[in-house]
Amino acid sequence: MQEMFGSPLYIEKDGLAKVIDYLPVSTEIVKKSYVCFKPASEQEVEHRNVNYEDLSDLFLFGRIQDRLLQADVVGKTSNYIIRPAIIEKIINELNNGRSLISLYSPLGHGKTVLSKVLGAELSRDYDVFFAIRNQGSFMEELKSIIANHNRPIIVLDDYYKFSKHHRDMSRLTSEEVIFIFTSRLSVHETRKDELPAQFLNHDVIDLRIGTLTDRDAHALVPLTNQAGMWKEKSELSDLEKAKKLLSVGPGGYQANFADILVGLMNSNEMIGRIKKELEILKALSKNAYDVVLLSIYLEFTNNHVDDLVIDQTLRINLSNIHTSEQISNVFRVFFNLERQAGGYFAGSIFAKYAMEKICEHNDLIEVIEKAANNLADSFPLFEEMKLVLVDLLRFNYLKVIAHQDQNRLRRIRDLYSNLSSNPNLNRDDLFWNAFGMCQRALKDFEAAVKHFRTSISYAKNRGGNYVPYHAQNQLIVCLLERGISIPSKSSNAFRDIKEVLELLTVQADDERTHGRGQAFAWHKELISFLEIYYPQFDETEKMVTRAQVQKYVSFIMRSVSGWEKRPEATKTVRKLQSFLANNPI
């Protein structure tokens, strides 16, 4: 019907904000609002008694009530959250002139809570803004914030989600803006060298967060007592409980809060309760059930859910779910229905645990398939949704659902097989790379090699400067594993090792100055392959193989900076040097 009036113009939320911005307004001063950023100062405070449900929702589902958090910050109390000792270190670094602080921790160690506490505290002395959306106006809005505020602080939770803006952001000087980035440990370890190499205008420091100090542990005990988290250890004194939290030995909680959360969830009572709620919700409303399952997966993948995400992925309007009181009563277990309270759970530990042990895996994979098809068929596909689609298909996330169960893994393979019928997916290099990783996990090496080659070919559509390092890396290890697992003709093995060594040199070239951790990861498989097939090669094949190995080793030693300090690179060089010494011409 809209097309009767002409071609529709897709403006989405940020476009609507621009239209509204141009509308006539009264002459009085109007505070500028943003689509991609939210001021940390725009928070309400609620002074009331924190109850059991408040804390249970926070600990189990990661559902943060900003107004209660603000009350603790303003009143300098710990009725709802604790003030981690790392806050002081971060503030000291800022006072000492640091202009880019990278905070990282493993899954479920409190990055989101810390960033909110940090934003609330820093907003007393700075103009602090949280990046909340990743849309086309991101850099335009960031420059506007800098133009209208004196050296503001910009907080990017899961900063790699904004990587397409990093180059433009890096051009901003430390006199103009301060950045605080957060990331998961796995991301930090693979990309930690990128920030100082890219943000040359800033003094960068990495700080690991989430480890409890003695002060943190003692402050945390009263909250865990109120939430009833100690179960059979409840009779311990508060001092003994604090020691338990700090203990890194057997029976301790490893000086981090994630372990006590796992202890809470790892009970038949908790698993039974959540499963029962999901069963009831499924019987009452398939839509509401699908929303919860997808939200659990997306939270694990670091995609915080909101109305837009649900609308784009499942074509579901949440307001329709809320019209039923019966459904809402169950839905409330997973979602806060009060819009002003933040709404959706953000408990990554719960999400991972639920995927592995609570959710019906067939239903979960089915809703992921539905969401992926919907996004792939969307036009236009907005930038934020592209990131969601990539994570819906990412095998390293989907394999968590399998939890080392081969039947579940085969169901994930069926997911990729079904999605291959979508023409908007079957011409995408990332899709075929993920499909290949799944086939490799099932040890179907022939199919995996084929999919990796398909991925590498489709990657050419991205432009001449794009190199599909990840697909090449997967092809390397797949060729090696195939040869180790399945006996091959020596001529085929020679062809494969020749290709592997060529690709390994490309990978090493990519990691000349800093690396993502994959270029030198397969030295064990490489040596095993050579030990099996090198003796079978004829003299010409042996000479060619030795020459390629020598060329690869020389390239690492000559061109890869600091290779001696990179454990995997060092192992690669030493093992291949030993191979050459043991196999003279």
Secondary structure, 3 states (H helix, E strand, C coil): CHHHHCCCCCCHHHHHHHHHHHCCCCCCCCCCCCCCEEECCCCCCCCCCCCHHHHHHHHHHCCCCHHHHHHHHHHCCCCCCCCCCHHHHHHHHHHCCCCEEEEEECCCCCHHHHHHHHHHHHCCCCCEEEECCCCCCHHHHHHHHHHHCCCCEEEECCHHHHHHHHHHHHCCCCCCCEEEEEEEHHHHHHHCCHHHHHCCCCCEEEEECCECCHHHHHHHHHHHHHCCCCHHHCCCCHHHHHHHHHCCCCCCCCCEHHHHHHHHHCCHHHHHHHHHHHHHHHHHCHHHHHHHHHHHHHHHCCCCCCHHHHHHHHCCCHHHHHCCHHHHHHHCCCECCCHHHCCECCCHHHHHHHHHHCCCHHHHHHHHHHHHHHHHCCCCCCHHHHHHHHHHHCHHHHHHHHCCCHHHHHHHHHHHHHHCCCCCCCCCHHHHHHHHHHHHHCCCHHHHHHHHHHHHHHHHHHCCCCCCHHHHHHHHHHHHHHHHHCCCCHHHHHHHHHHHHHHHHHHHHHCCCCCCCCCCCCHHHHHHHHHHHHHHCCHHHHHHHHHHHHHHHHHHHHHCCCHHHCHHHHHHHHHHHHHHHHCCC
